[in-house]
Amino acid sequence: MGRFTNMSAVLLIYSLSLFLIGLVSEQISALHYKGVEEDQRRTRRDEGNP
C-alpha cells in the first residue's frame, strides 16, 4: 500500500536542505545589497557637500 522507502526519505531530506540553502543565500544576498545601497547613499550625500 503506502510505503515510505529509504529513497523517499533521501529525496525529501535533499529537497528540504536545498530549500533551506536557498533561503540562506537569499538572506546573504539581501545583506550584500543593503550594504551597497548604503554606500551609494553615502557617496551621493558626500558629492552634494564639497
N, CA, C and O atoms as a Maestro MAE file, in Angstrom:
{
 s_m_m2io_version
 :::
 2.0.0
}

f_m_ct {
 s_m_title
 :::
 protein
 m_atom[200] {
  # First column is atom index #
  i_m_mmod_type
  r_m_x_coord
  r_m_y_coord
  r_m_z_coord
  i_m_residue_number
  s_m_chain_name
  s_m_pdb_residue_name
  s_m_pdb_atom_name
  i_m_atomic_number
  :::
  1 25 0.838 -1.193 0.000 1 A "MET " " N  " 7
  2 3 0.000 0.000 0.000 1 A "MET " " CA " 6
  3 2 0.878 1.250 0.000 1 A "MET " " C  " 6
  4 15 1.513 1.550 -1.011 1 A "MET " " O  " 8
  5 25 0.928 1.990 1.121 2 A "GLY " " N  " 7
  6 3 1.735 3.201 1.171 2 A "GLY " " CA " 6
  7 2 3.078 2.916 1.817 2 A "GLY " " C  " 6
  8 15 3.186 2.806 3.039 2 A "GLY " " O  " 8
  9 25 4.108 2.798 0.976 3 A "ARG " " N  " 7
  10 3 5.438 2.507 1.514 3 A "ARG " " CA " 6
  11 2 6.296 3.759 1.433 3 A "ARG " " C  " 6
  12 15 6.335 4.447 0.413 3 A "ARG " " O  " 8
  13 25 6.974 4.033 2.525 4 A "PHE " " N  " 7
  14 3 7.911 5.148 2.579 4 A "PHE " " CA " 6
  15 2 9.313 4.546 2.589 4 A "PHE " " C  " 6
  16 15 9.812 4.115 3.628 4 A "PHE " " O  " 8
  17 25 9.929 4.525 1.430 5 A "THR " " N  " 7
  18 3 11.208 3.832 1.278 5 A "THR " " CA " 6
  19 2 12.375 4.736 1.681 5 A "THR " " C  " 6
  20 15 12.199 5.923 1.952 5 A "THR " " O  " 8
  21 25 13.555 4.148 1.711 6 A "ASN " " N  " 7
  22 3 14.768 4.912 2.025 6 A "ASN " " CA " 6
  23 2 15.011 5.992 0.977 6 A "ASN " " C  " 6
  24 15 15.425 7.101 1.314 6 A "ASN " " O  " 8
  25 25 14.761 5.679 -0.272 7 A "MET " " N  " 7
  26 3 14.966 6.667 -1.326 7 A "MET " " CA " 6
  27 2 13.995 7.832 -1.179 7 A "MET " " C  " 6
  28 15 14.351 8.972 -1.477 7 A "MET " " O  " 8
  29 25 12.787 7.564 -0.728 8 A "SER " " N  " 7
  30 3 11.834 8.646 -0.469 8 A "SER " " CA " 6
  31 2 12.357 9.574 0.616 8 A "SER " " C  " 6
  32 15 12.245 10.794 0.504 8 A "SER " " O  " 8
  33 25 12.922 8.999 1.656 9 A "ALA " " N  " 7
  34 3 13.480 9.809 2.741 9 A "ALA " " CA " 6
  35 2 14.659 10.635 2.242 9 A "ALA " " C  " 6
  36 15 14.788 11.806 2.598 9 A "ALA " " O  " 8
  37 25 15.518 10.041 1.421 10 A "VAL " " N  " 7
  38 3 16.674 10.764 0.885 10 A "VAL " " CA " 6
  39 2 16.208 11.939 0.030 10 A "VAL " " C  " 6
  40 15 16.727 13.047 0.167 10 A "VAL " " O  " 8
  41 25 15.245 11.711 -0.839 11 A "LEU " " N  " 7
  42 3 14.755 12.791 -1.694 11 A "LEU " " CA " 6
  43 2 14.085 13.895 -0.885 11 A "LEU " " C  " 6
  44 15 14.235 15.075 -1.203 11 A "LEU " " O  " 8
  45 25 13.354 13.523 0.149 12 A "LEU " " N  " 7
  46 3 12.694 14.520 0.993 12 A "LEU " " CA " 6
  47 2 13.724 15.357 1.734 12 A "LEU " " C  " 6
  48 15 13.611 16.582 1.769 12 A "LEU " " O  " 8
  49 25 14.724 14.721 2.327 13 A "ILE " " N  " 7
  50 3 15.756 15.448 3.052 13 A "ILE " " CA " 6
  51 2 16.564 16.324 2.099 13 A "ILE " " C  " 6
  52 15 16.910 17.455 2.439 13 A "ILE " " O  " 8
  53 25 16.864 15.809 0.914 14 A "TYR " " N  " 7
  54 3 17.614 16.587 -0.075 14 A "TYR " " CA " 6
  55 2 16.827 17.830 -0.490 14 A "TYR " " C  " 6
  56 15 17.393 18.919 -0.585 14 A "TYR " " O  " 8
  57 25 15.546 17.675 -0.735 15 A "SER " " N  " 7
  58 3 14.751 18.826 -1.172 15 A "SER " " CA " 6
  59 2 14.627 19.861 -0.055 15 A "SER " " C  " 6
  60 15 14.673 21.061 -0.324 15 A "SER " " O  " 8
  61 25 14.472 19.420 1.180 16 A "LEU " " N  " 7
  62 3 14.386 20.366 2.290 16 A "LEU " " CA " 6
  63 2 15.707 21.107 2.499 16 A "LEU " " C  " 6
  64 15 15.719 22.313 2.743 16 A "LEU " " O  " 8
  65 25 16.810 20.379 2.402 17 A "SER " " N  " 7
  66 3 18.106 21.041 2.585 17 A "SER " " CA " 6
  67 2 18.371 22.024 1.449 17 A "SER " " C  " 6
  68 15 18.922 23.099 1.688 17 A "SER " " O  " 8
  69 25 17.996 21.684 0.233 18 A "LEU " " N  " 7
  70 3 18.175 22.597 -0.894 18 A "LEU " " CA " 6
  71 2 17.332 23.862 -0.707 18 A "LEU " " C  " 6
  72 15 17.785 24.964 -1.014 18 A "LEU " " O  " 8
  73 25 16.120 23.701 -0.209 19 A "PHE " " N  " 7
  74 3 15.250 24.839 0.056 19 A "PHE " " CA " 6
  75 2 15.856 25.747 1.132 19 A "PHE " " C  " 6
  76 15 15.847 26.970 0.993 19 A "PHE " " O  " 8
  77 25 16.375 25.149 2.192 20 A "LEU " " N  " 7
  78 3 16.964 25.943 3.270 20 A "LEU " " CA " 6
  79 2 18.235 26.649 2.814 20 A "LEU " " C  " 6
  80 15 18.490 27.782 3.223 20 A "LEU " " O  " 8
  81 25 19.031 26.003 1.980 21 A "ILE " " N  " 7
  82 3 20.222 26.653 1.432 21 A "ILE " " CA " 6
  83 2 19.814 27.843 0.576 21 A "ILE " " C  " 6
  84 15 20.486 28.874 0.593 21 A "ILE " " O  " 8
  85 25 18.729 27.715 -0.167 22 A "GLY " " N  " 7
  86 3 18.213 28.834 -0.956 22 A "GLY " " CA " 6
  87 2 17.782 29.999 -0.090 22 A "GLY " " C  " 6
  88 15 18.023 31.154 -0.442 22 A "GLY " " O  " 8
  89 25 17.143 29.714 1.045 23 A "LEU " " N  " 7
  90 3 16.746 30.790 1.951 23 A "LEU " " CA " 6
  91 2 17.958 31.513 2.531 23 A "LEU " " C  " 6
  92 15 17.970 32.740 2.628 23 A "LEU " " O  " 8
  93 25 18.972 30.747 2.914 24 A "VAL " " N  " 7
  94 3 20.181 31.360 3.465 24 A "VAL " " CA " 6
  95 2 20.876 32.224 2.413 24 A "VAL " " C  " 6
  96 15 21.329 33.327 2.717 24 A "VAL " " O  " 8
  97 25 20.961 31.729 1.182 25 A "SER " " N  " 7
  98 3 21.625 32.509 0.140 25 A "SER " " CA " 6
  99 2 20.844 33.780 -0.171 25 A "SER " " C  " 6
  100 15 21.440 34.809 -0.488 25 A "SER " " O  " 8
  101 25 19.536 33.722 -0.084 26 A "GLU " " N  " 7
  102 3 18.732 34.926 -0.306 26 A "GLU " " CA " 6
  103 2 18.997 35.967 0.772 26 A "GLU " " C  " 6
  104 15 19.079 37.158 0.476 26 A "GLU " " O  " 8
  105 25 19.133 35.528 2.025 27 A "GLN " " N  " 7
  106 3 19.415 36.458 3.109 27 A "GLN " " CA " 6
  107 2 20.804 37.075 2.960 27 A "GLN " " C  " 6
  108 15 20.984 38.267 3.207 27 A "GLN " " O  " 8
  109 25 21.778 36.274 2.561 28 A "ILE " " N  " 7
  110 3 23.127 36.790 2.344 28 A "ILE " " CA " 6
  111 2 23.129 37.821 1.221 28 A "ILE " " C  " 6
  112 15 23.785 38.857 1.322 28 A "ILE " " O  " 8
  113 25 22.396 37.533 0.160 29 A "SER " " N  " 7
  114 3 22.305 38.464 -0.960 29 A "SER " " CA " 6
  115 2 21.633 39.771 -0.532 29 A "SER " " C  " 6
  116 15 22.058 40.852 -0.941 29 A "SER " " O  " 8
  117 25 20.600 39.673 0.278 30 A "ALA " " N  " 7
  118 3 19.915 40.876 0.758 30 A "ALA " " CA " 6
  119 2 20.847 41.722 1.614 30 A "ALA " " C  " 6
  120 15 20.834 42.948 1.513 30 A "ALA " " O  " 8
  121 25 21.655 41.084 2.454 31 A "LEU " " N  " 7
  122 3 22.614 41.832 3.266 31 A "LEU " " CA " 6
  123 2 23.665 42.507 2.394 31 A "LEU " " C  " 6
  124 15 24.068 43.638 2.662 31 A "LEU " " O  " 8
  125 25 24.102 41.817 1.360 32 A "HIS " " N  " 7
  126 3 25.104 42.389 0.457 32 A "HIS " " CA " 6
  127 2 24.556 43.631 -0.231 32 A "HIS " " C  " 6
  128 15 25.224 44.665 -0.259 32 A "HIS " " O  " 8
  129 25 23.349 43.547 -0.787 33 A "TYR " " N  " 7
  130 3 22.783 44.689 -1.493 33 A "TYR " " CA " 6
  131 2 22.401 45.812 -0.544 33 A "TYR " " C  " 6
  132 15 22.383 46.977 -0.942 33 A "TYR " " O  " 8
  133 25 22.095 45.483 0.702 34 A "LYS " " N  " 7
  134 3 21.813 46.525 1.684 34 A "LYS " " CA " 6
  135 2 23.062 47.364 1.909 34 A "LYS " " C  " 6
  136 15 22.972 48.589 1.994 34 A "LYS " " O  " 8
  137 25 24.231 46.727 2.008 35 A "GLY " " N  " 7
  138 3 25.486 47.456 2.175 35 A "GLY " " CA " 6
  139 2 25.805 48.304 0.968 35 A "GLY " " C  " 6
  140 15 26.280 49.430 1.116 35 A "GLY " " O  " 8
  141 25 25.556 47.794 -0.226 36 A "VAL " " N  " 7
  142 3 25.810 48.553 -1.460 36 A "VAL " " CA " 6
  143 2 24.905 49.775 -1.513 36 A "VAL " " C  " 6
  144 15 25.340 50.858 -1.904 36 A "VAL " " O  " 8
  145 25 23.661 49.607 -1.124 37 A "GLU " " N  " 7
  146 3 22.711 50.720 -1.150 37 A "GLU " " CA " 6
  147 2 23.138 51.813 -0.175 37 A "GLU " " C  " 6
  148 15 23.047 52.997 -0.499 37 A "GLU " " O  " 8
  149 25 23.606 51.431 1.021 38 A "GLU " " N  " 7
  150 3 24.050 52.427 1.989 38 A "GLU " " CA " 6
  151 2 25.294 53.151 1.501 38 A "GLU " " C  " 6
  152 15 25.433 54.353 1.731 38 A "GLU " " O  " 8
  153 25 26.207 52.446 0.831 39 A "ASP " " N  " 7
  154 3 27.407 53.081 0.294 39 A "ASP " " CA " 6
  155 2 27.044 54.096 -0.781 39 A "ASP " " C  " 6
  156 15 27.624 55.181 -0.827 39 A "ASP " " O  " 8
  157 25 26.097 53.759 -1.643 40 A "GLN " " N  " 7
  158 3 25.687 54.681 -2.702 40 A "GLN " " CA " 6
  159 2 25.036 55.919 -2.101 40 A "GLN " " C  " 6
  160 15 25.264 57.033 -2.574 40 A "GLN " " O  " 8
  161 25 24.235 55.735 -1.074 41 A "ARG " " N  " 7
  162 3 23.570 56.861 -0.430 41 A "ARG " " CA " 6
  163 2 24.608 57.784 0.210 41 A "ARG " " C  " 6
  164 15 24.503 59.007 0.114 41 A "ARG " " O  " 8
  165 25 25.614 57.189 0.867 42 A "ARG " " N  " 7
  166 3 26.674 57.961 1.499 42 A "ARG " " CA " 6
  167 2 27.490 58.727 0.450 42 A "ARG " " C  " 6
  168 15 27.858 59.882 0.668 42 A "ARG " " O  " 8
  169 25 27.769 58.082 -0.684 43 A "THR " " N  " 7
  170 3 28.548 58.718 -1.751 43 A "THR " " CA " 6
  171 2 27.776 59.896 -2.332 43 A "THR " " C  " 6
  172 15 28.358 60.956 -2.563 43 A "THR " " O  " 8
  173 25 26.499 59.734 -2.570 44 A "ARG " " N  " 7
  174 3 25.692 60.830 -3.119 44 A "ARG " " CA " 6
  175 2 25.644 62.002 -2.155 44 A "ARG " " C  " 6
  176 15 25.704 63.156 -2.578 44 A "ARG " " O  " 8
  177 25 25.536 61.716 -0.859 45 A "ARG " " N  " 7
  178 3 25.482 62.776 0.133 45 A "ARG " " CA " 6
  179 2 26.810 63.540 0.170 45 A "ARG " " C  " 6
  180 15 26.828 64.766 0.280 45 A "ARG " " O  " 8
  181 25 27.930 62.793 0.075 46 A "ASP " " N  " 7
  182 3 29.244 63.428 0.107 46 A "ASP " " CA " 6
  183 2 29.494 64.267 -1.142 46 A "ASP " " C  " 6
  184 15 30.130 65.318 -1.051 46 A "ASP " " O  " 8
  185 25 29.010 63.831 -2.309 47 A "GLU " " N  " 7
  186 3 29.180 64.595 -3.547 47 A "GLU " " CA " 6
  187 2 28.396 65.896 -3.508 47 A "GLU " " C  " 6
  188 15 28.807 66.886 -4.113 47 A "GLU " " O  " 8
  189 25 27.285 65.904 -2.812 48 A "GLY " " N  " 7
  190 3 26.448 67.101 -2.737 48 A "GLY " " CA " 6
  191 2 27.056 68.187 -1.861 48 A "GLY " " C  " 6
  192 15 26.765 69.367 -2.055 48 A "GLY " " O  " 8
  193 25 27.901 67.808 -0.896 49 A "ASN " " N  " 7
  194 3 28.511 68.776 0.012 49 A "ASN " " CA " 6
  195 2 30.032 68.753 -0.149 49 A "ASN " " C  " 6
  196 15 30.706 67.945 0.490 49 A "ASN " " O  " 8
  197 25 30.575 69.621 -0.986 50 A "PRO " " N  " 7
  198 3 32.033 69.590 -1.190 50 A "PRO " " CA " 6
  199 2 32.808 70.150 -0.018 50 A "PRO " " C  " 6
  200 15 34.038 70.186 -0.051 50 A "PRO " " O  " 8
  :::
 }
 m_bond[199] {
  # First column is bond index #
  i_m_from
  i_m_to
  i_m_order
  :::
  1 1 2 1
  2 2 3 1
  3 3 4 2
  4 3 5 1
  5 5 6 1
  6 6 7 1
  7 7 8 2
  8 7 9 1
  9 9 10 1
  10 10 11 1
  11 11 12 2
  12 11 13 1
  13 13 14 1
  14 14 15 1
  15 15 16 2
  16 15 17 1
  17 17 18 1
  18 18 19 1
  19 19 20 2
  20 19 21 1
  21 21 22 1
  22 22 23 1
  23 23 24 2
  24 23 25 1
  25 25 26 1
  26 26 27 1
  27 27 28 2
  28 27 29 1
  29 29 30 1
  30 30 31 1
  31 31 32 2
  32 31 33 1
  33 33 34 1
  34 34 35 1
  35 35 36 2
  36 35 37 1
  37 37 38 1
  38 38 39 1
  39 39 40 2
  40 39 41 1
  41 41 42 1
  42 42 43 1
  43 43 44 2
  44 43 45 1
  45 45 46 1
  46 46 47 1
  47 47 48 2
  48 47 49 1
  49 49 50 1
  50 50 51 1
  51 51 52 2
  52 51 53 1
  53 53 54 1
  54 54 55 1
  55 55 56 2
  56 55 57 1
  57 57 58 1
  58 58 59 1
  59 59 60 2
  60 59 61 1
  61 61 62 1
  62 62 63 1
  63 63 64 2
  64 63 65 1
  65 65 66 1
  66 66 67 1
  67 67 68 2
  68 67 69 1
  69 69 70 1
  70 70 71 1
  71 71 72 2
  72 71 73 1
  73 73 74 1
  74 74 75 1
  75 75 76 2
  76 75 77 1
  77 77 78 1
  78 78 79 1
  79 79 80 2
  80 79 81 1
  81 81 82 1
  82 82 83 1
  83 83 84 2
  84 83 85 1
  85 85 86 1
  86 86 87 1
  87 87 88 2
  88 87 89 1
  89 89 90 1
  90 90 91 1
  91 91 92 2
  92 91 93 1
  93 93 94 1
  94 94 95 1
  95 95 96 2
  96 95 97 1
  97 97 98 1
  98 98 99 1
  99 99 100 2
  100 99 101 1
  101 101 102 1
  102 102 103 1
  103 103 104 2
  104 103 105 1
  105 105 106 1
  106 106 107 1
  107 107 108 2
  108 107 109 1
  109 109 110 1
  110 110 111 1
  111 111 112 2
  112 111 113 1
  113 113 114 1
  114 114 115 1
  115 115 116 2
  116 115 117 1
  117 117 118 1
  118 118 119 1
  119 119 120 2
  120 119 121 1
  121 121 122 1
  122 122 123 1
  123 123 124 2
  124 123 125 1
  125 125 126 1
  126 126 127 1
  127 127 128 2
  128 127 129 1
  129 129 130 1
  130 130 131 1
  131 131 132 2
  132 131 133 1
  133 133 134 1
  134 134 135 1
  135 135 136 2
  136 135 137 1
  137 137 138 1
  138 138 139 1
  139 139 140 2
  140 139 141 1
  141 141 142 1
  142 142 143 1
  143 143 144 2
  144 143 145 1
  145 145 146 1
  146 146 147 1
  147 147 148 2
  148 147 149 1
  149 149 150 1
  150 150 151 1
  151 151 152 2
  152 151 153 1
  153 153 154 1
  154 154 155 1
  155 155 156 2
  156 155 157 1
  157 157 158 1
  158 158 159 1
  159 159 160 2
  160 159 161 1
  161 161 162 1
  162 162 163 1
  163 163 164 2
  164 163 165 1
  165 165 166 1
  166 166 167 1
  167 167 168 2
  168 167 169 1
  169 169 170 1
  170 170 171 1
  171 171 172 2
  172 171 173 1
  173 173 174 1
  174 174 175 1
  175 175 176 2
  176 175 177 1
  177 177 178 1
  178 178 179 1
  179 179 180 2
  180 179 181 1
  181 181 182 1
  182 182 183 1
  183 183 184 2
  184 183 185 1
  185 185 186 1
  186 186 187 1
  187 187 188 2
  188 187 189 1
  189 189 190 1
  190 190 191 1
  191 191 192 2
  192 191 193 1
  193 193 194 1
  194 194 195 1
  195 195 196 2
  196 195 197 1
  197 197 198 1
  198 198 199 1
  199 199 200 2
  :::
 }
}
